Amino acid sequence: MRPSARDVQRRLALVPYLQSKQGVSVDEVAREFNVKARVIRKDVEQLMMTGVGAHGGELIDIDLFAFEDDDRIYISNADFMTRPMRINGGEAAALIVALRALRDSAGDVHTDVVDSALTKLQGAVGGQTAESVAVVVEPVDHGVLGAVRRALGAGRRLEIVYTTASRDAVSTRQVDPIATFVRDGHEYLDAWCHSAGGQRFFRLDRIERAEVLDVSVEHQAVVPRRGDGGFFSSGEDSLQVELEIAPAARWIVEYYDATVVDDSHDVWRVSLLAGDEAWVRRLALRAGGSIRVLAPETIRTEVTDHVRSALAAYDGLTSATEEY
């Protein structure tokens, strides 16, 4: 199974930390990174297979005697981590396109920063990228966009009048804004919706009116999602679901691009985006006990009721067979 984004971030931070603290104990590293000691041991084992090549002298070197006998970590041959990053023409083109998309939705405050990055990147690659490449983002009402930016900057709640295209309905909601992002030519607001009791996506061009309220947001700790990987086209109606998954169900993290919230135990807690309640129910039932729904409460209760109903049906079938 591929490592989660959090695993990669921790291992990248681990290398310079170990270089600056040669001989540090595994337990001390675990405390510093707020994970279990076994997680650090696994990270170190992964680092020993990491480098600029596949042969001796090209991989990160760990003193195995100190690591296995004394639980202390000495690291060497990892200087390549501090070398300047090099990118090829294709990677540069992808970055330029992404920055152009960001510029269209960044607002006046950040335009200068994006322009500066674009100028440096385009100058570095010369004429390798086509100026004809353009990213078109659906226009958003300036008043709505300004209110969203102000709410995000001040940590304030928003009241929005929103059109849900799939149901041809208009609703007024209060939301705690978390972040904005661009996906498939549309700019979205990722927010905690107090009406729905969960995290939702809202297309900014479908917000008819937005007002910043004199109320502080309550859900700042929610993990921002940028619409990568498991993004649904009907994102404004999707559900943020929290699950506990047993080892047999860890394929969910990779297959559905779920976010690992806590992997400090054998049973992991993960968060993922779902299209509707029925899909979550089917997923939980299909896993045969390897998945437990934690939130939202409505789905957890619904899944529990379906499981009990299914078990009762099997009990009835068994009783009927025995009588027959």
C-alpha positions as CSV (number, residue, x, y, z in Angstrom):
1,M,0.0,0.0,0.0
2,R,1.3,3.4,-0.9
3,P,2.1,5.8,2.0
4,S,-0.3,8.5,2.9
5,A,0.6,12.2,2.2
6,R,1.2,12.6,6.0
7,D,3.7,9.7,5.9
8,V,5.6,11.3,3.0
9,Q,5.7,14.7,4.8
10,R,7.0,13.1,8.0
11,R,9.7,11.2,6.3
12,L,10.9,14.3,4.3
13,A,11.1,16.2,7.6
14,L,12.8,13.3,9.3
15,V,15.9,13.4,7.2
16,P,17.2,16.9,8.1
17,Y,16.1,16.3,11.7
18,L,18.2,13.1,12.0
19,Q,21.1,14.8,10.3
20,S,21.1,17.5,12.9
21,K,20.7,15.1,15.8
22,Q,23.0,12.2,15.2
23,G,22.6,9.4,17.7
24,V,19.1,10.4,18.8
25,S,17.0,7.7,20.3
26,V,14.0,6.2,18.5
27,D,11.7,7.2,21.5
28,E,12.9,10.8,21.4
29,V,12.2,11.0,17.7
30,A,8.7,9.5,18.2
31,R,7.9,12.1,20.9
32,E,9.1,14.9,18.6
33,F,7.0,13.8,15.7
34,N,4.0,12.8,17.9
35,V,3.8,9.2,16.6
36,K,4.5,5.7,18.1
37,A,8.1,4.4,18.2
38,R,7.1,1.6,15.8
39,V,6.2,4.2,13.2
40,I,9.6,5.8,13.4
41,R,11.3,2.4,13.0
42,K,9.2,1.8,9.9
43,D,10.2,5.2,8.6
44,V,13.9,4.5,9.1
45,E,13.6,1.2,7.3
46,Q,12.0,3.0,4.4
47,L,14.7,5.6,4.4
48,M,17.3,2.9,4.0
49,M,15.8,2.1,0.6
50,T,15.7,5.8,-0.5
51,G,18.3,7.7,-2.5
52,V,19.3,8.9,-5.9
53,G,19.9,5.4,-7.2
54,A,19.5,1.7,-6.4
55,H,23.1,0.8,-5.6
56,G,25.6,1.1,-2.7
57,G,26.6,4.7,-2.1
58,E,23.4,6.0,-3.8
59,L,21.1,5.2,-0.9
60,I,20.7,6.8,2.6
61,D,22.9,5.0,5.0
62,I,21.8,4.0,8.5
63,D,24.1,2.6,11.2
64,L,22.3,-0.8,11.6
65,F,24.2,-1.8,14.7
66,A,23.2,1.3,16.6
67,F,19.7,1.2,15.3
68,E,19.0,-2.5,16.1
69,D,21.0,-2.9,19.3
70,D,20.7,0.5,21.0
71,D,17.6,2.0,19.3
72,R,19.7,5.0,18.2
73,I,19.8,6.5,14.8
74,Y,22.9,7.7,12.9
75,I,22.3,8.8,9.3
76,S,24.7,9.6,6.4
77,N,24.8,9.9,2.7
78,A,21.6,12.0,2.7
79,D,23.1,15.3,1.4
80,F,21.2,14.9,-1.9
81,M,18.1,16.1,0.1
82,T,19.5,19.6,0.3
83,R,20.4,20.0,-3.4
84,P,18.4,22.4,-5.5
85,M,15.4,20.8,-7.1
86,R,15.5,20.3,-10.9
87,I,12.4,20.0,-13.0
88,N,12.0,19.0,-16.6
89,G,10.0,20.9,-19.3
90,G,6.8,18.9,-18.7
91,E,6.9,19.6,-15.0
92,A,7.6,23.3,-15.6
93,A,4.6,23.5,-18.0
94,A,2.3,21.9,-15.4
95,L,3.4,24.4,-12.8
96,I,2.9,27.3,-15.1
97,V,-0.6,26.2,-16.0
98,A,-1.4,25.7,-12.3
99,L,-0.1,29.2,-11.5
100,R,-2.1,30.8,-14.2
101,A,-5.2,29.1,-12.9
102,L,-4.3,30.3,-9.4
103,R,-3.8,33.9,-10.7
104,D,-7.4,34.0,-12.0
105,S,-8.8,33.2,-8.6
106,A,-6.2,34.5,-6.2
107,G,-7.6,38.0,-5.8
108,D,-5.8,41.3,-5.8
109,V,-3.9,40.6,-2.6
110,H,-1.9,37.6,-4.0
111,T,-1.7,38.6,-7.7
112,D,1.8,40.1,-7.3
113,V,3.2,37.0,-5.6
114,V,1.8,34.7,-8.3
115,D,3.1,37.0,-11.1
116,S,6.5,37.0,-9.5
117,A,6.6,33.2,-9.4
118,L,5.4,32.9,-13.0
119,T,8.0,35.3,-14.3
120,K,10.8,33.4,-12.6
121,L,9.6,30.0,-13.7
122,Q,9.0,31.1,-17.3
123,G,12.4,32.7,-17.4
124,A,14.1,29.6,-16.1
125,V,12.5,27.3,-18.8
126,G,12.9,29.8,-21.6
127,G,10.6,29.1,-24.6
128,Q,9.7,25.5,-23.6
129,T,6.1,26.3,-22.7
130,A,3.5,27.5,-25.0
131,E,2.0,31.0,-24.3
132,S,-1.3,29.7,-25.9
133,V,-2.0,27.5,-22.9
134,A,-4.8,29.1,-20.9
135,V,-7.0,28.1,-18.0
136,V,-10.6,29.4,-18.1
137,V,-12.3,29.7,-14.8
138,E,-16.1,30.4,-14.6
139,P,-16.6,34.0,-13.6
140,V,-17.7,34.7,-10.1
141,D,-19.6,37.7,-8.7
142,H,-17.1,40.1,-7.3
143,G,-19.2,40.8,-4.3
144,V,-19.5,37.1,-3.5
145,L,-15.7,36.5,-4.0
146,G,-14.9,39.5,-1.8
147,A,-17.1,38.3,1.0
148,V,-15.6,34.8,0.8
149,R,-12.0,36.2,1.0
150,R,-12.9,38.5,3.9
151,A,-14.5,35.6,5.8
152,L,-11.5,33.4,5.2
153,G,-9.1,36.1,6.3
154,A,-11.0,37.0,9.4
155,G,-12.1,33.6,10.5
156,R,-15.8,34.6,10.3
157,R,-18.9,32.7,9.4
158,L,-20.7,33.3,6.1
159,E,-24.4,33.3,5.3
160,I,-24.9,32.3,1.6
161,V,-27.8,32.0,-0.7
162,Y,-27.0,28.9,-2.8
163,T,-28.4,27.3,-5.9
164,T,-28.2,23.5,-6.0
165,A,-28.4,22.6,-9.7
166,S,-29.1,18.9,-9.2
167,R,-32.3,19.7,-7.3
168,D,-33.1,23.0,-8.8
169,A,-33.4,24.5,-5.3
170,V,-32.3,27.7,-3.6
171,S,-31.3,27.6,0.1
172,T,-29.9,30.0,2.6
173,R,-27.1,28.5,4.7
174,Q,-24.6,29.5,7.3
175,V,-21.1,28.0,6.7
176,D,-17.7,28.1,8.3
177,P,-15.3,28.7,5.3
178,I,-12.2,26.5,5.3
179,A,-10.5,27.1,1.9
180,T,-11.1,27.8,-1.8
181,F,-9.7,25.8,-4.8
182,V,-10.2,25.5,-8.6
183,R,-11.3,22.3,-10.2
184,D,-12.4,21.6,-13.8
185,G,-12.8,25.3,-14.6
186,H,-14.9,26.2,-11.5
187,E,-13.8,27.8,-8.2
188,Y,-15.2,26.1,-5.1
189,L,-15.5,27.0,-1.4
190,D,-14.7,24.2,1.0
191,A,-16.8,24.9,4.2
192,W,-18.5,23.4,7.1
193,C,-22.2,23.7,6.5
194,H,-24.3,24.2,9.7
195,S,-27.5,23.2,7.9
196,A,-26.1,19.9,6.7
197,G,-24.0,19.3,9.8
198,G,-20.9,18.4,7.7
199,Q,-18.2,19.5,5.3
200,R,-19.4,20.5,1.8
201,F,-18.2,22.0,-1.5
202,F,-20.0,25.1,-2.9
203,R,-19.4,26.4,-6.4
204,L,-18.8,30.1,-6.1
205,D,-20.6,30.9,-9.3
206,R,-23.7,29.3,-7.8
207,I,-23.6,31.5,-4.7
208,E,-26.1,34.3,-5.3
209,R,-25.3,36.3,-2.2
210,A,-22.7,36.1,0.5
211,E,-22.6,38.0,3.8
212,V,-19.9,38.0,6.4
213,L,-21.4,37.5,9.8
214,D,-20.0,38.8,13.1
215,V,-19.6,35.2,14.4
216,S,-16.3,33.3,14.6
217,V,-16.0,30.0,12.8
218,E,-16.4,26.9,15.0
219,H,-14.8,24.3,12.7
220,Q,-11.3,25.5,12.1
221,A,-9.8,22.0,12.8
222,V,-11.5,20.4,9.8
223,V,-8.8,19.1,7.3
224,P,-9.0,21.3,4.1
225,R,-9.7,19.3,0.9
226,R,-8.7,20.8,-2.4
227,G,-10.7,18.5,-4.6
228,D,-7.8,16.3,-5.5
229,G,-8.1,12.6,-6.3
230,G,-11.5,11.6,-5.0
231,F,-13.3,14.8,-6.0
232,F,-16.9,14.3,-7.1
233,S,-18.4,16.3,-9.9
234,S,-21.5,17.0,-7.6
235,G,-19.1,18.2,-4.9
236,E,-21.5,20.6,-3.3
237,D,-23.8,17.7,-2.3
238,S,-21.1,15.3,-1.1
239,L,-20.6,14.1,2.4
240,Q,-17.4,14.1,4.5
241,V,-17.4,10.8,6.3
242,E,-15.2,9.5,9.1
243,L,-14.5,5.7,9.3
244,E,-12.6,3.3,11.4
245,I,-11.0,0.7,9.2
246,A,-9.5,-2.6,10.2
247,P,-6.3,-3.9,8.4
248,A,-8.4,-5.9,5.9
249,A,-10.0,-2.7,4.7
250,R,-6.9,-0.4,4.3
251,W,-7.2,-0.7,0.6
252,I,-9.9,2.1,1.0
253,V,-7.1,4.6,1.7
254,E,-5.6,4.1,-1.7
255,Y,-8.6,3.2,-3.8
256,Y,-10.7,6.2,-2.6
257,D,-7.9,8.6,-1.8
258,A,-9.0,8.8,1.8
259,T,-7.2,11.0,4.4
260,V,-5.6,9.1,7.3
261,V,-6.6,10.9,10.5
262,D,-5.0,8.5,13.0
263,D,-2.9,5.4,12.1
264,S,-1.3,5.0,15.6
265,H,-3.2,1.7,16.1
266,D,-4.0,-1.3,14.0
267,V,-7.5,0.1,13.4
268,W,-7.1,3.4,11.5
269,R,-9.4,6.4,11.5
270,V,-9.8,7.9,8.1
271,S,-11.8,10.6,6.4
272,L,-13.2,10.5,2.9
273,L,-15.6,12.2,0.6
274,A,-18.8,10.3,-0.4
275,G,-21.4,10.9,-3.0
276,D,-24.4,10.1,-0.8
277,E,-25.5,8.1,2.2
278,A,-26.5,5.0,0.2
279,W,-22.9,4.7,-1.1
280,V,-21.5,4.8,2.4
281,R,-24.0,2.2,3.6
282,R,-23.1,-0.2,0.7
283,L,-19.4,0.3,1.4
284,A,-19.7,-0.5,5.1
285,L,-21.9,-3.6,4.5
286,R,-19.6,-4.9,1.7
287,A,-16.6,-4.7,4.1
288,G,-18.2,-7.3,6.4
289,G,-17.2,-5.8,9.7
290,S,-13.9,-4.3,8.6
291,I,-15.4,-0.8,8.5
292,R,-17.2,1.2,11.2
293,V,-18.8,4.5,10.5
294,L,-18.0,7.2,13.1
295,A,-19.6,10.3,11.5
296,P,-22.0,11.8,10.5
297,E,-24.2,10.4,13.2
298,T,-27.2,9.9,10.8
299,I,-25.2,7.6,8.5
300,R,-23.7,5.7,11.5
301,T,-27.2,5.0,12.8
302,E,-28.5,4.1,9.4
303,V,-25.7,1.6,8.8
304,T,-26.2,0.1,12.3
305,D,-29.9,-0.4,11.6
306,H,-29.3,-2.0,8.2
307,V,-26.8,-4.4,9.7
308,R,-29.2,-5.4,12.5
309,S,-32.0,-5.9,9.9
310,A,-29.7,-8.1,7.8
311,L,-28.7,-10.2,10.8
312,A,-32.4,-10.5,11.8
313,A,-33.2,-11.8,8.3
314,Y,-30.5,-14.4,8.5
315,D,-31.8,-15.5,11.9
316,G,-35.3,-15.8,10.5
317,L,-34.0,-17.9,7.6
318,T,-32.1,-20.2,10.0
319,S,-35.2,-20.7,12.1
320,A,-37.4,-21.5,9.1
321,T,-34.9,-24.0,7.8
322,E,-34.7,-25.7,11.2
323,E,-38.5,-26.0,11.4
324,Y,-38.7,-27.4,7.9
